[in-house]
Amino acid sequence: MTSEPERALPSFAALPVLSVAVAFASVLTALSGRYGYHRDELYFLAAGDHPAWGYVDQPPLTPLVARAARTVFGDTPAGLRVPAALAFAAYVVVAALVARELGCRRPAQALAAGLAGLSAQALAVGHMLSTATFDLLAWLMICLLVLRLLRTGDGRWWLALGAAVGVGLLNKYLVALLVVVLLAAILAVGPRRVLRSGWLPVGALVALVVASPGLWWQVDHGWPQLTVAGGISQDDGAENRLLFLPQQLVYLSPLFVPVWVTGWLRLWRDPALRWARAAAVAYPLMCLLVLGLGGKGYYAVPLLVVLLVAGCEPLADWLRSRSRALLLAGAVAVTAVINAMVTLPMLPPSALGVPLAMNKEQGEQIGWQALADTVSEAWLAVPAEDRARAVVFTQNYGEAGALDRYGPERGLPRPYSGHMSYADWRRPPDTANGPVLFVRQQNASGVEQFFTGCRPVARVDNRHGVPNEEQHATVALCSGTTAPWSRLWPSLRHYY
């Protein structure tokens, strides 16, 4: 049964949309090797070396993709980021398909592809391999399938939705928020008959089966993901809430705000799109949910993209005069320059001062080899006769990941860390009762209480003056531990 007579969709603007997608993927690929790995990418590489159905802070998909990318495309940042560029291209195509689903004609579909691709958050996560990269694609694909379900009323789309949700859950559990919000929106404004379909429980079963390996891992390990989420909310919740509204204005582009506001009004007011009202309701519901949880502002971005592409049909109509077309071209050019400078490795590392104020993740791609060099030099301070019993211990997974990747070629032993899943992968044996070379961020304190006789022997300099989290990190040499590692380890592990 259909919710209303099904209308023929506009033809798909395949050539312009695919051209836009290829152009974006080509730019991302060309720039992918300019800086270095991001701290999260180093962690994903390490996680890929410890394949499992789950980790304390994430499901298994992204680490498995990282392992495959390194195997197929090479052990370089550019090789690791090939799947990210492909996911970004797919995201651009799906954005155009969402526009088509909402009745946008070919010119508006091409606009949707271009504006979605130029959005700051999309470029930021499309440049690097991360859970957010695939999360953006998964959320937008789910939105496309929900719109198809609502437009046609064909309950069999619940099967595809279930598969998409299941894959999304294998990448990041945040997709559960989207499911909750979309169901609530449909309950609020309809069409509710799709919720009475017998295919709904079948689709839910499909999602559960696909996601079950990761979910079972979490159950078996006491749901550590909830501990991680609680840490984010406790430590960053107030800041996240304070920044939420301004972030919604800049995550795509301030110049795109009139387009997505128009898109929201179109979804809410257009009688021909009455079946899609749930998409208009879902965005404010997601905003309220994220604010309540103290989550990060970018969680709502995929639904913001739906509003953006919905506004591309009115935008295409508005562009019929030459002067307006020139105005849009100027706005797009300004957006492209600003968003590229803020999110992509366009500038020399030494010139990142202004971009870092808006996107600190740029700086987290700088200086990891320099950190490994510093630790290598500090290792020489460990007496040669004690090195077999010595341990390199790091405060966080970024430092550990860098030493995992670059340490062996510098003669360093494998590092240990109590951060996230590193705490599960390896723990120093109690026979490692010699010196401890401890790497910690500047001004961090508290961990030294577990070690004895600590003194700083080196300080990290990323050589570009980039004020990232590891700049001026301290490398301390400690004479030993206050207790055997097996007793200390529960106190040394931390989730955030």
C-alpha positions in Angstrom: 0.0 0.0 0.0 1.4 3.4 -0.8 1.1 6.5 1.2 -0.1 8.5 -1.8 -0.1 8.0 -5.5 3.5 7.6 -6.5 4.9 10.3 -8.7 7.4 9.8 -11.4 10.8 11.1 -10.3 12.8 13.6 -12.4 15.5 11.9 -14.5 18.9 11.5 -12.7 21.6 14.0 -13.7 24.1 11.1 -13.9 26.8 12.8 -16.0 27.1 16.1 -14.1 26.7 14.5 -10.7 29.3 11.8 -11.4 31.6 14.5 -12.8 31.3 16.5 -9.6 32.0 13.4 -7.5 35.1 12.5 -9.6 36.4 16.1 -9.4 36.1 16.1 -5.6 37.7 12.7 -5.2 40.5 13.7 -7.5 41.2 16.9 -5.4 41.1 14.9 -2.1 43.5 12.3 -3.6 45.9 14.9 -4.9 46.1 16.5 -1.4 46.0 13.3 0.7 49.7 13.0 1.2 50.6 16.6 2.0 50.6 16.4 5.7 50.9 13.2 7.7 48.6 10.7 9.5 46.0 12.1 11.8 46.2 10.7 15.4 43.0 8.8 14.8 44.3 7.2 11.6 47.4 6.0 13.5 45.0 4.4 16.0 42.9 2.8 13.3 46.1 1.3 11.8 47.0 -0.1 15.2 43.5 -1.4 15.6 43.6 -3.0 12.2 46.7 -4.9 13.4 44.5 -6.3 16.2 41.4 -7.4 14.3 38.4 -8.0 16.5 34.6 -7.6 16.3 34.8 -4.6 18.5 37.0 -2.1 20.4 36.2 -0.2 23.6 35.4 3.0 21.6 34.3 1.8 18.2 32.9 -1.1 16.1 35.2 -3.0 13.7 34.5 -1.5 10.3 36.9 1.4 10.1 39.9 -0.5 11.5 39.3 -3.3 9.0 39.1 -0.7 6.2 42.4 0.8 7.4 44.0 -2.6 7.4 42.8 -3.3 3.9 43.8 0.1 2.5 47.3 -0.3 3.9 47.6 -3.8 2.3 46.2 -2.7 -1.1 47.3 0.9 -1.5 50.5 1.1 0.6 51.6 2.1 4.1 51.3 5.8 3.5 48.7 8.5 4.4 47.8 8.7 0.7 47.2 5.0 0.5 45.2 4.9 3.7 42.9 7.7 2.5 41.9 6.1 -0.8 38.7 4.6 0.8 37.9 8.0 2.3 38.0 9.7 -1.1 35.8 6.9 -2.5 33.3 7.3 0.4 33.3 11.0 -0.2 32.5 10.5 -3.9 29.7 8.2 -2.9 28.4 10.7 -0.4 28.2 13.4 -3.2 26.2 11.0 -5.4 23.8 10.0 -2.6 23.2 13.7 -1.9 22.1 14.2 -5.5 19.9 11.2 -5.2 18.3 12.6 -2.1 17.6 15.8 -4.0 16.0 13.7 -6.8 13.9 11.9 -4.3 12.6 15.3 -3.1 11.6 16.2 -6.7 14.6 18.2 -7.6 15.2 18.4 -11.4 18.6 17.8 -13.1 20.0 21.3 -12.5 19.1 21.2 -8.8 20.6 17.7 -8.5 23.9 19.0 -9.8 23.7 21.9 -7.4 23.0 19.5 -4.6 26.1 17.5 -5.4 28.3 20.6 -5.6 27.1 22.3 -2.4 27.1 19.0 -0.4 30.6 18.4 -1.5 31.8 21.9 -0.7 30.4 21.7 2.9 33.1 22.1 5.5 32.3 19.1 7.6 32.1 16.8 4.6 35.5 18.0 3.3 37.0 17.6 6.8 36.0 14.0 7.2 36.4 13.1 3.5 40.1 14.1 3.6 40.9 11.5 6.3 40.0 7.9 7.1 37.8 8.0 10.2 34.6 6.6 11.5 33.0 10.0 10.8 33.9 9.5 7.1 31.7 6.5 6.7 29.2 7.7 9.2 28.3 10.6 7.1 27.7 8.4 4.1 25.7 5.9 6.1 23.5 8.5 7.6 22.8 10.1 4.3 22.1 6.7 2.7 19.6 5.9 5.5 17.9 9.2 4.9 17.6 8.4 1.2 16.1 5.0 1.9 13.7 6.5 4.5 12.5 9.1 1.9 12.0 6.4 -0.6 10.0 4.4 1.9 7.9 7.4 2.8 7.3 8.5 -0.8 6.3 5.0 -2.1 4.8 3.5 1.0 6.4 0.2 -0.1 7.3 -1.6 3.1 9.9 -3.7 1.3 12.3 -0.8 1.7 12.5 -1.6 5.3 14.8 -4.5 4.3 17.3 -2.1 2.6 17.0 0.2 5.5 17.8 -2.6 7.9 20.9 -3.5 6.0 22.0 0.1 5.8 21.5 0.6 9.6 23.3 -2.6 10.3 26.3 -1.6 8.3 26.2 1.8 9.9 26.2 0.2 13.4 29.3 -1.8 12.4 31.0 1.5 11.8 29.7 3.8 14.6 26.9 3.4 17.1 25.8 7.0 16.6 23.6 5.8 13.8 21.2 4.6 16.5 20.4 8.3 17.3 19.4 8.8 13.7 17.1 5.8 13.8 15.4 7.1 17.0 15.0 10.6 15.6 13.5 9.4 12.2 11.1 7.1 13.9 10.0 9.8 16.3 9.6 12.2 13.3 7.4 9.8 11.4 5.3 9.2 14.5 4.9 12.9 14.9 3.9 13.9 11.3 3.6 10.7 9.3 2.9 9.0 7.1 2.5 6.6 10.0 1.2 3.7 7.9 4.7 2.7 7.0 5.2 1.9 10.7 2.4 -0.7 10.5 4.1 -2.6 7.7 4.9 -6.2 8.4 8.3 -5.6 6.8 9.3 -3.3 9.6 10.2 -6.1 12.1 11.9 -8.0 9.3 14.1 -4.9 8.5 14.9 -4.5 12.2 16.0 -8.2 12.3 18.2 -7.6 9.3 19.8 -4.6 11.1 20.3 -6.7 14.2 21.9 -9.6 12.4 24.3 -7.4 10.4 25.3 -5.4 13.5 25.3 -8.4 15.9 29.1 -9.2 15.9 29.9 -5.7 17.1 27.0 -5.5 19.5 27.8 -8.9 21.0 31.4 -7.8 21.5 30.1 -4.8 23.4 27.8 -6.9 25.5 30.5 -9.4 26.3 32.9 -6.6 27.4 30.3 -4.7 29.5 29.5 -2.0 27.0 32.7 0.1 27.3 31.3 2.3 24.5 28.9 3.8 27.0 31.8 4.6 29.3 33.5 6.4 26.4 30.4 8.3 25.5 29.9 9.2 29.2 33.4 10.6 29.3 32.8 12.8 26.2 29.6 14.2 27.7 31.2 14.8 31.1 34.4 16.4 29.9 33.1 18.3 26.8 29.4 18.4 27.3 29.2 22.1 28.4 31.5 23.3 25.6 29.6 21.2 23.1 26.3 22.8 24.1 27.7 26.3 24.1 29.2 25.9 20.6 26.3 23.9 19.1 24.4 26.7 17.5 27.3 28.6 15.9 28.7 25.3 14.6 25.4 24.6 12.8 26.0 27.8 10.9 29.5 26.9 9.8 29.6 23.1 9.5 28.3 23.5 5.9 29.1 27.2 5.3 27.5 30.4 6.6 26.8 31.3 2.9 24.7 28.0 2.6 22.4 28.9 5.5 19.7 30.5 3.3 19.7 27.4 1.1 19.1 24.9 3.9 16.6 27.2 5.7 14.7 27.4 2.4 15.0 23.6 2.2 13.4 23.2 5.6 10.6 25.6 4.7 10.0 23.6 1.4 9.8 20.3 3.2 7.4 21.7 5.8 5.1 23.8 3.5 5.1 22.2 0.0 1.9 20.2 -0.4 3.7 18.0 -2.9 6.2 17.0 -0.3 3.8 16.5 2.6 5.0 12.9 2.8 8.5 14.2 3.5 7.6 16.4 6.5 9.4 13.9 8.8 12.7 15.1 7.3 11.9 18.6 8.4 11.1 17.5 11.9 14.0 15.2 12.2 16.7 17.9 12.2 15.4 19.9 15.2 14.7 16.7 17.0 18.3 15.6 16.5 19.5 19.0 17.7 17.5 18.7 20.9 18.8 15.1 21.4 22.4 16.0 20.9 22.1 19.1 23.1 20.6 16.9 25.8 23.3 14.3 25.6 26.1 16.9 25.4 27.3 15.4 22.1 29.3 17.0 19.4 27.6 19.4 17.0 28.6 17.5 13.9 26.3 14.7 14.8 23.4 16.7 13.2 25.2 17.5 10.0 23.8 14.7 7.8 20.3 15.9 8.4 21.4 19.4 7.7 22.7 18.1 4.3 19.2 16.8 3.6 17.8 20.3 4.2 20.5 21.8 2.0 19.8 19.6 -1.0 16.0 20.1 -0.5 16.7 23.8 -0.9 18.5 23.3 -4.2 15.3 23.2 -6.3 14.2 26.7 -5.2 17.8 27.8 -5.6 17.9 26.6 -9.2 14.7 28.5 -9.9 16.1 31.6 -8.3 19.2 31.4 -10.6 17.4 32.1 -13.8 18.9 35.6 -14.2 22.5 36.2 -15.1 23.2 38.5 -12.1 21.9 35.9 -9.6 24.0 33.2 -11.2 27.1 35.4 -10.9 26.2 36.1 -7.3 26.0 32.3 -6.5 29.2 31.7 -8.4 30.9 34.2 -6.2 29.5 32.7 -3.0 30.5 29.2 -4.1 34.0 30.4 -4.9 34.4 32.1 -1.5 33.0 29.0 0.2 35.4 26.7 -1.7 38.4 28.8 -0.8 37.5 29.2 2.9 36.4 25.6 3.5 39.4 24.2 1.6 41.8 26.2 3.6 40.2 25.3 6.9 39.7 21.5 6.2 42.3 20.4 3.6 46.1 20.4 3.7 46.4 23.4 1.4 48.7 25.6 3.4 52.2 25.0 4.6 52.1 23.6 8.1 53.7 26.8 9.5 50.8 28.8 8.2 48.0 26.9 10.0 47.4 29.5 12.8 44.1 30.8 11.5 42.7 27.4 10.2 43.5 25.8 13.6 41.2 28.2 15.3 38.3 26.7 13.4 39.5 23.1 12.8 42.1 21.8 15.2 42.1 18.5 13.4 44.4 20.1 10.8 47.2 20.3 13.4 46.7 16.7 14.5 48.3 15.6 11.2 51.6 17.3 11.9 54.7 16.2 13.8 54.3 12.5 14.4 57.6 11.5 12.9 59.2 14.3 14.9 57.7 12.8 18.1 59.2 9.5 17.2 62.6 11.1 16.6 62.4 12.8 20.0 61.5 9.5 21.7 64.3 7.7 19.8 66.8 10.3 21.1 65.5 10.0 24.6 65.8 6.2 24.4 69.5 6.6 24.3 69.3 8.0 27.9 68.2 4.5 29.0 71.4 2.6 30.1 72.1 -0.1 27.5 72.2 -2.8 30.1 68.7 -1.9 31.3 66.9 -1.6 27.9 65.8 -5.3 27.8 63.7 -4.5 30.9 62.7 -1.0 30.0 59.2 0.1 28.8 58.1 3.0 26.5 54.7 4.1 27.9 52.5 6.8 26.3 49.7 8.9 27.6 47.4 8.5 24.6 46.7 6.4 21.6 48.1 9.1 19.2 51.5 8.9 20.7 51.3 5.1 20.9 50.2 4.9 17.3 53.0 7.1 16.1 55.6 5.0 17.9 53.9 1.8 16.6 54.2 3.2 13.0 57.6 5.0 13.2 59.3 3.5 16.2 60.6 0.2 14.9 62.6 1.9 12.1 64.2 4.0 14.7 65.2 1.1 17.0 62.4 1.7 19.5 60.6 -1.2 21.3 56.8 -1.4 20.8 55.0 1.2 23.0 52.4 0.6 25.7 49.5 2.8 26.6 46.5 2.6 28.9 44.4 4.7 26.5 41.3 3.1 24.8 41.9 -0.3 23.3 45.7 0.0 23.6 45.1 -1.1 27.2 43.7 -4.4 25.9 46.2 -5.2 23.2 49.3 -5.4 25.4 50.4 -4.8 28.9 54.0 -4.8 30.0 55.0 -8.0 31.7 55.9 -7.8 35.3 59.4 -8.8 34.3 59.7 -5.4 32.6 60.9 -3.9 35.9 63.5 -1.5 34.5 63.3 2.1 33.5 60.1 3.7 32.0 60.4 6.2 29.2 57.1 8.1 29.6 55.6 10.3 26.9 52.9 12.8 28.0 51.3 15.9 26.8 52.4 19.2 28.1 51.0 20.2 31.4 49.4 16.7 31.9 49.8 15.3 35.3 48.8 12.5 37.6 50.4 9.5 35.8 53.8 10.0 37.3 52.5 8.9 40.7 52.8 5.3 39.4 56.5 5.7 38.5 59.6 6.5 40.5 62.5 8.9 40.0 61.0 10.7 36.9 63.0 13.4 35.2 62.4 15.1 31.8 64.9 14.1 29.2 63.4 15.6 26.0 60.6 17.8 24.7 58.8 17.3 21.5 59.0 19.9 18.7 57.0 19.3 15.6 59.4 21.6 13.7 56.6 23.8 12.3 55.4 25.6 15.4 52.0 24.0 15.1 50.2 24.3 18.5 48.7 20.8 18.4 48.1 18.5 21.3 51.6 17.0 21.2 53.6 20.2 20.7 56.1 20.5 23.6 55.1 17.1 25.0 57.4 15.9 27.6 59.5 12.7 27.5 60.4 11.7 31.0 62.8 8.9 32.1 61.6 7.2 35.2 63.7 4.7 37.2 60.8 2.2 37.6 57.3 1.6 38.7 55.7 1.8 42.2 54.2 -1.7 41.8 54.2 -4.5 39.2 52.6 -3.6 35.9 49.8 -6.2 36.5 48.7 -4.3 39.6 49.1 -0.8 38.1 47.4 -1.5 34.8 43.7 -1.1 36.0 44.7 2.4 37.3 46.6 3.3 34.1 43.9 2.5 31.7 41.5 5.3 30.7 38.7 5.7 28.2 38.9 9.4 27.4 
